[in-house]
Amino acid sequence: MINDPTTLSAANLFTSASAVWLAGLAITAVGGERVRSNFLAFLMLAGALLTLGGAAISWNQSIEYNQLQFISFGLAPADSLVDSLSVPFLGLLGLLASAAAMASPCHVDALSQGKKGYYWKLTFIFLIGLQQVLLASNGIAFLVFWEIMSLSSAGLVAADHIRHRAQRAAFAYLTATRISTAFITAAFLWMHQNTGSWSLSAWHFGTEQSLVAAFFLLIAVCTKAGVWPMHVWLPLAYPEPPGPTSAIFAGLVGNISIYLLMRLLLAGECSHIAIAYAAIALGTISSLWGVLFALMERDLKKLLAYSTVENMGIILTAIGVAVLAHCHGLTTIATLASAAALFHTLNHGLVKALLFLGAASVERAVHTRELSALGGLAKNMPWTMLCFFIGSLSICAMPPMNCFASKWLVYQTFFQLSFANAPILERAMSLAMVGILAFVGALSLACFTKAVGIAFLGRPRSNAAAKAKESTTNGPDGLIIAQLMLAIACVMIGTSVPIALDGLAPAIRHLTHDQFVIGSTLFPIPQGQLALVGGILVSSIYLFVLGRRSGEVRSYITWDCGFGPLSTRAEETGSSFSHPIGRIFSQILQLKVTTEISGKDRRHFPESVRVETFMTPILETKLYRPVMGLFDWLSSSLVRLQTGSIHIHLLYVFLTMLLLVFLGTNI
Amino acid sequence: MIAINTEAILETIAFVATFLLLPPLLVGIIRKTKARFQNRIGAPLLQPYFDLLKLLSKGETISKHTSWIFRSTAAINVSLLIILAFLAPWTSLRPFNLGADLFLVIYLLALTRFFTVLSALDAGSAFGGFGASREVTLALLVEPAVILCLAAIGSVSQTSDLGIAFSFDNVALINQPGLWFIAGCGLFLASLVELSRMPADDPTTHLELTMVHEAMILENSAANLALVEYAHFLKILILLGISSQCLLHAIPFFWHASQLVLALSSVLSIMILAASIAVIESVAVKLRWTKLPEFIAYSVAMSIFCVFIALSKNLN
């Protein structure tokens, strides 16, 4: 098999991508800060393009190779397997890594001495980890590279570690990755015990005994992907990685765990209905919770992070339905659900990377992410605004963008389940889910009109925003080009969905074991043609109605009720925009508003008005703080065991030995 | 090989003429009815047309703080609503079926909202922001009701294509007057909110602080305003059209009526709904903002009834 020319060339491409990134790591390690950032970015881009090339070659054909066999992890060697499921993710990795590579030089050049090397080293390790996780064919190799990926990304989260914020984020992220790795390890060991094999493709989740492993896996994936209630680390950690890598981080870290879930549970034919219910329930809560908190957020990047929670929830519900449909033997719905989950995962990765790059661009220009200090950036940052706008359209699932297609598939999954041959409760649930998805959709519309409207439109709310400069050079620099690249990818996928779905068809067949799936028939709406018709209509209206008298357009100030130009303080702010919705959900959000009016005649002539809004994150205070308190208490109690006296410690050794002897003789 | 069919061409011309010319008349009907209720003679029925023409010939003023979003929103919204008029089942006369997917229709409407809200925020005025914020809040409450009413109908006919579900020869839906009626009422109540009509918003007031839709379009003028107004009129036509189609389907007589009767009655029923909006606006008061969720709850409740009917229909 290894001698097959396709296999060989694809394997060579993947291996050389890793080798190039490894070389980049070595060069940074030796050369330190002196290496030119353009050269390192070139290496990063080369690796990304090699990965893309490998994915393109092996698109239709699953290949297995063992070029890295000399690295053995004791239990299993580092074997690689590229099949139809890992190829789309490798493609996404290639795309996001090239975008990040283009954005890197201008980011790194602005960094202070000492941080450059740190950035490059961790980024290269992170990329190698990501790529090898996707290539791993057995559990051991997967776990090793998963750890490399997790730890290097934790390092990236802590890149700005002098700040308290980054420290906290890194700790929270580390905790989450520890929990998820622990559960994945447990699940892998369990499956190995069941099947006697470490190969991921040998594990089937259709058996009774695999239920525990499937649950462990679900917990692990929910923790790593940031699904409610394990999402608390996400709004802390997602904003922290340095600009360019935040695209890879946001686009792939959560998605890779979804990939694991698809590879094991969907491709492994999971038939536990409990898993399906758990996934749907967690996914639903997560999508509602995520979008609600995203809407209330005042920090641009945290808003995006919470929106990830929402989308991970939507993907998880789709996976849940896929499992459910598999249990009932409903092939059409299983196909729709798997296609929806896969396509939405990829689209979301792409769009979220785009949005994080946009937020990074804003942060670079204004030096803040607070929405209350932004505004009016559309004038000074037209490219960023355009890309962020496209990204927002897409993430709100507006036609004709790519996410509309995948969201439509999710809707269709639930809609078709409502008249399928399933128990009445499940059908009721599916129609309820259609309503909930509409609700979540309307909330995300509110959330992203807020993000675009408050950050980019209106008048600048601070001096820094008024003086924002988009690019470090005269033309668009790397960060802008990276955004444009991803934005174009979004639009292209959106207007040619049948082609994209045809490309994903092998992966969908792999997930559903249904050989008759035709990708292009899954999505019957001619989005591209609609976009074209819309474009023609808009331009003709522009020409014949608006443009007709364009000479008479007068530029004037915004309507001010005759008071004279209003200050920017009179503008709508992010918090006031979302306040009416916040009021409706004040119980969940723990939103409180206090108003203090003072002055002699308080009612008519107030001298000072002071309004404060408070939000306490309910999950953090009501669930996690007591748990953390318990851990604190436990550890401070246990510290008494550690007296430092050698005699006591010898006693412990002796007691442990006694216990072991007892256990060894009795079990 | 395209067979040229005179009848089809005539139907198409009639269809396009209806959706291009009818919308301002609907507003004229609403205004005239309201005027009569207030014992006034009121402006002529065709006044909205004159207003639009006048606006087209005026010089435009735009705020210097705006970006391309503000300038293109009206054009985009009109285009989107024209596309929607071709897709959505707002009348019984549809010479062609382009595949009106239920979720596509909802999301195209959401797309117009996306642009409207952004253009309201674009000038940076406090009023625009207020209106935008209220608009997204109302949309959030109404959206589930709209989608559930339509999804229930789609679920019974086992397709998400509204063109098929709303065609009069659909066997699955022929004996469902209850479902159609409740869905029609639910959609009508939801449309009142979506169209910024009375219990939710007062379209005639000049107090910007209480407005939703009017506050959002405060900065538009001349041709731009004409386009915004026309887009809004089109939206009235489409949303009232969908509700009236639901109500028509509830009347068993129409299942066997001829094409012409169906087409005429659909236009007529849209006008009747427009007049009933005027009646509601004359007898009801604008609700306080905090009371609105309770009003929308009626619409949501009706959509939930629809869901129950749909579920029991497919009971196996």
Boltz contact constraints between the chains, C-beta under 6 A:
constraints:
  - contact:
      token1: [A, 378]
      token2: [B, 67]
      max_distance: 6.0
  - contact:
      token1: [A, 398]
      token2: [B, 111]
      max_distance: 6.0
  - contact:
      token1: [A, 399]
      token2: [B, 107]
      max_distance: 6.0
  - contact:
      token1: [A, 408]
      token2: [B, 103]
      max_distance: 6.0
  - contact:
      token1: [A, 411]
      token2: [B, 103]
      max_distance: 6.0
  - contact:
      token1: [A, 415]
      token2: [B, 160]
      max_distance: 6.0
  - contact:
      token1: [A, 418]
      token2: [B, 155]
      max_distance: 6.0
  - contact:
      token1: [A, 419]
      token2: [B, 155]
      max_distance: 6.0
  - contact:
      token1: [A, 419]
      token2: [B, 158]
      max_distance: 6.0
  - contact:
      token1: [A, 419]
      token2: [B, 314]
      max_distance: 6.0
  - contact:
      token1: [A, 427]
      token2: [B, 311]
      max_distance: 6.0
  - contact:
      token1: [A, 428]
      token2: [B, 311]
      max_distance: 6.0
  - contact:
      token1: [A, 431]
      token2: [B, 307]
      max_distance: 6.0
  - contact:
      token1: [A, 434]
      token2: [B, 151]
      max_distance: 6.0
  - contact:
      token1: [A, 435]
      token2: [B, 144]
      max_distance: 6.0
  - contact:
      token1: [A, 435]
      token2: [B, 148]
      max_distance: 6.0
  - contact:
      token1: [A, 438]
      token2: [B, 143]
      max_distance: 6.0
  - contact:
      token1: [A, 438]
      token2: [B, 144]
      max_distance: 6.0
  - contact:
      token1: [A, 438]
      token2: [B, 147]
      max_distance: 6.0
  - contact:
      token1: [A, 439]
      token2: [B, 144]
      max_distance: 6.0
  - contact:
      token1: [A, 442]
      token2: [B, 139]
      max_distance: 6.0
  - contact:
      token1: [A, 442]
      token2: [B, 140]
      max_distance: 6.0
  - contact:
      token1: [A, 442]
      token2: [B, 143]
      max_distance: 6.0
  - contact:
      token1: [A, 443]
      token2: [B, 140]
      max_distance: 6.0
  - contact:
      token1: [A, 445]
      token2: [B, 110]
      max_distance: 6.0
  - contact:
      token1: [A, 445]
      token2: [B, 114]
      max_distance: 6.0
  - contact:
      token1: [A, 446]
      token2: [B, 136]
      max_distance: 6.0
  - contact:
      token1: [A, 449]
      token2: [B, 117]
      max_distance: 6.0
  - contact:
      token1: [A, 449]
      token2: [B, 118]
      max_distance: 6.0
  - contact:
      token1: [A, 453]
      token2: [B, 118]
      max_distance: 6.0
  - contact:
      token1: [A, 453]
      token2: [B, 121]
      max_distance: 6.0
  - contact:
      token1: [A, 457]
      token2: [B, 121]
      max_distance: 6.0
  - contact:
      token1: [A, 457]
      token2: [B, 122]
      max_distance: 6.0
  - contact:
      token1: [A, 458]
      token2: [B, 121]
      max_distance: 6.0
  - contact:
      token1: [A, 458]
      token2: [B, 124]
      max_distance: 6.0
  - contact:
      token1: [A, 459]
      token2: [B, 65]
      max_distance: 6.0
  - contact:
      token1: [A, 459]
      token2: [B, 124]
      max_distance: 6.0
  - contact:
      token1: [A, 525]
      token2: [B, 101]
      max_distance: 6.0
  - contact:
      token1: [A, 525]
      token2: [B, 104]
      max_distance: 6.0
  - contact:
      token1: [A, 534]
      token2: [B, 79]
      max_distance: 6.0
  - contact:
      token1: [A, 537]
      token2: [B, 79]
      max_distance: 6.0
  - contact:
      token1: [A, 538]
      token2: [B, 75]
      max_distance: 6.0
  - contact:
      token1: [A, 538]
      token2: [B, 76]
      max_distance: 6.0
  - contact:
      token1: [A, 538]
      token2: [B, 79]
      max_distance: 6.0
  - contact:
      token1: [A, 541]
      token2: [B, 75]
      max_distance: 6.0
  - contact:
      token1: [A, 541]
      token2: [B, 78]
      max_distance: 6.0
  - contact:
      token1: [A, 542]
      token2: [B, 75]
      max_distance: 6.0
  - contact:
      token1: [A, 545]
      token2: [B, 223]
      max_distance: 6.0
  - contact:
      token1: [A, 546]
      token2: [B, 223]
      max_distance: 6.0
  - contact:
      token1: [A, 552]
      token2: [B, 59]
      max_distance: 6.0
  - contact:
      token1: [A, 553]
      token2: [B, 60]
      max_distance: 6.0
  - contact:
      token1: [A, 554]
      token2: [B, 61]
      max_distance: 6.0
  - contact:
      token1: [A, 555]
      token2: [B, 64]
      max_distance: 6.0
  - contact:
      token1: [A, 556]
      token2: [B, 61]
      max_distance: 6.0
  - contact:
      token1: [A, 558]
      token2: [B, 63]
      max_distance: 6.0
  - contact:
      token1: [A, 558]
      token2: [B, 65]
      max_distance: 6.0
  - contact:
      token1: [A, 558]
      token2: [B, 123]
      max_distance: 6.0
  - contact:
      token1: [A, 558]
      token2: [B, 124]
      max_distance: 6.0
  - contact:
      token1: [A, 558]
      token2: [B, 125]
      max_distance: 6.0
  - contact:
      token1: [A, 559]
      token2: [B, 125]
      max_distance: 6.0
  - contact:
      token1: [A, 559]
      token2: [B, 218]
      max_distance: 6.0
  - contact:
      token1: [A, 570]
      token2: [B, 126]
      max_distance: 6.0
  - contact:
      token1: [A, 571]
      token2: [B, 124]
      max_distance: 6.0
  - contact:
      token1: [A, 572]
      token2: [B, 129]
      max_distance: 6.0
  - contact:
      token1: [A, 577]
      token2: [B, 133]
      max_distance: 6.0
  - contact:
      token1: [A, 580]
      token2: [B, 133]
      max_distance: 6.0
  - contact:
      token1: [A, 580]
      token2: [B, 137]
      max_distance: 6.0
  - contact:
      token1: [A, 581]
      token2: [B, 137]
      max_distance: 6.0
